Amino acid sequence: DANMVLAMVAGHPIEKMASYILKRDKRVGSFLVAIAKKESDWGLHSPLKAGRDCYNYWGYRGGYNMTESGYSCFDSPEQAIAVVGDRIEDLLEEEINTPVKMIVWKCGRTCTGHDPAGVAKWISDVDLYYGKLNS
């Protein structure tokens, strides 16, 4: 529901992306909001490059305009939602369609070597917001 998304993200940097998020499929939009909450508190803690906001609120690592720490630094909110949204859409098409399965976002192919409590907390936090947007 658009009003719920807008109410959730109000006052956070991701708010400027809401119109682009709302154009995506509901499941894609819900994961965009839920993962961004967990990874950056909706943009409050996100990568910068040369002091500029990279609009990367998901901890997304791609080849585009990388920061020194390996995160993509997008040119605009619209580009960020297009690239990250398309990646989430691809995962959904691979049946990675629940917060439990979406842990690949945090871990990659396997969570071996990751703190089990951190993995469980990631799933729980993403599930909380994904669930609110899909209830």
C-alpha positions as CSV (number, residue, x, y, z in Angstrom):
1,D,0.0,0.0,0.0
2,A,1.5,3.3,-1.1
3,N,0.4,5.2,2.0
4,M,2.2,2.6,4.2
5,V,5.4,2.9,2.2
6,L,5.3,6.7,2.4
7,A,4.5,6.7,6.1
8,M,7.4,4.3,6.9
9,V,10.1,6.1,5.0
10,A,9.0,9.7,5.8
11,G,11.9,11.8,7.0
12,H,14.6,9.3,5.8
13,P,16.9,9.7,2.8
14,I,15.0,6.9,1.0
15,E,11.9,9.1,1.0
16,K,13.1,10.7,-2.2
17,M,13.0,7.3,-3.9
18,A,9.4,6.5,-2.8
19,S,7.8,7.4,-6.2
20,Y,10.3,5.0,-8.0
21,I,9.7,2.3,-5.4
22,L,6.0,2.5,-5.8
23,K,6.3,2.0,-9.6
24,R,7.8,-1.5,-9.0
25,D,6.0,-4.8,-8.5
26,K,4.7,-4.9,-4.9
27,R,7.1,-7.7,-3.8
28,V,10.1,-5.9,-5.4
29,G,9.1,-2.6,-3.7
30,S,8.6,-4.4,-0.3
31,F,12.0,-5.9,-0.5
32,L,13.5,-2.6,-1.5
33,V,12.0,-1.0,1.6
34,A,12.7,-3.9,4.0
35,I,16.4,-4.5,2.9
36,A,17.1,-0.8,2.9
37,K,15.8,-0.5,6.5
38,K,18.1,-3.3,7.6
39,E,21.2,-2.3,5.6
40,S,21.2,1.4,6.1
41,D,18.3,2.5,8.2
42,W,16.7,3.8,5.0
43,G,19.8,5.7,3.9
44,L,21.0,7.2,7.2
45,H,24.1,5.0,7.1
46,S,25.1,4.5,3.5
47,P,28.2,4.8,1.3
48,L,29.5,8.2,0.1
49,K,32.0,8.9,-2.6
50,A,33.8,12.2,-2.6
51,G,31.3,13.3,0.1
52,R,28.3,12.6,-2.2
53,D,25.4,10.3,-1.4
54,C,25.7,7.2,-3.5
55,Y,21.9,6.4,-3.2
56,N,23.0,2.9,-2.2
57,Y,20.8,2.0,0.8
58,W,21.0,-1.8,0.3
59,G,24.7,-2.6,0.6
60,Y,24.6,-3.3,-3.1
61,R,27.9,-4.4,-4.6
62,G,28.0,-4.2,-8.3
63,G,30.5,-3.1,-10.9
64,Y,29.1,0.4,-11.4
65,N,31.2,3.4,-10.1
66,M,32.4,1.6,-7.0
67,T,33.4,3.2,-3.8
68,E,36.7,2.2,-2.2
69,S,34.8,-0.3,0.0
70,G,33.3,-1.9,-3.1
71,Y,29.8,-0.6,-3.1
72,S,28.1,0.8,-6.2
73,C,27.7,4.5,-6.2
74,F,24.6,5.4,-8.2
75,D,24.1,8.7,-10.0
76,S,20.5,9.2,-9.0
77,P,17.7,7.7,-6.8
78,E,16.0,6.6,-10.1
79,Q,19.1,4.7,-11.2
80,A,19.5,3.1,-7.8
81,I,15.9,1.8,-7.8
82,A,16.3,0.5,-11.4
83,V,19.5,-1.4,-10.7
84,V,18.7,-2.8,-7.2
85,G,15.1,-3.4,-8.1
86,D,16.0,-5.3,-11.2
87,R,18.4,-7.5,-9.1
88,I,15.6,-8.2,-6.6
89,E,13.3,-9.0,-9.5
90,D,15.9,-11.5,-10.8
91,L,16.1,-13.1,-7.4
92,L,12.3,-13.4,-7.2
93,E,12.3,-15.1,-10.6
94,E,14.7,-17.6,-9.1
95,E,12.2,-18.4,-6.4
96,I,14.2,-16.4,-3.8
97,N,10.9,-14.9,-2.6
98,T,10.9,-14.8,1.2
99,P,13.1,-13.0,3.7
100,V,14.6,-16.4,4.7
101,K,15.6,-17.2,1.1
102,M,16.6,-13.5,0.5
103,I,19.5,-14.0,3.0
104,V,21.6,-14.5,-0.1
105,W,21.6,-10.7,-0.2
106,K,23.6,-10.7,3.0
107,C,25.6,-13.9,2.7
108,G,25.9,-14.7,-1.0
109,R,25.7,-18.4,-1.9
110,T,26.3,-19.6,1.7
111,C,26.2,-18.1,5.2
112,T,29.1,-20.3,6.3
113,G,31.5,-18.0,8.2
114,H,28.8,-15.5,9.0
115,D,27.7,-15.0,12.6
116,P,24.5,-17.2,12.9
117,A,23.0,-14.6,15.3
118,G,23.6,-11.9,12.7
119,V,22.0,-14.0,10.0
120,A,19.0,-14.7,12.1
121,K,18.7,-11.0,13.0
122,W,18.9,-10.0,9.3
123,I,16.1,-12.4,8.4
124,S,14.0,-11.2,11.3
125,D,14.4,-7.5,10.6
126,V,13.8,-7.8,6.9
127,D,10.8,-10.1,7.5
128,L,9.3,-7.5,9.9
129,Y,9.1,-4.8,7.3
130,Y,8.4,-7.1,4.3
131,G,5.6,-8.6,6.3
132,K,4.1,-5.2,7.2
133,L,4.0,-4.3,3.5
134,N,2.6,-7.6,2.4
135,S,0.0,-8.3,5.1
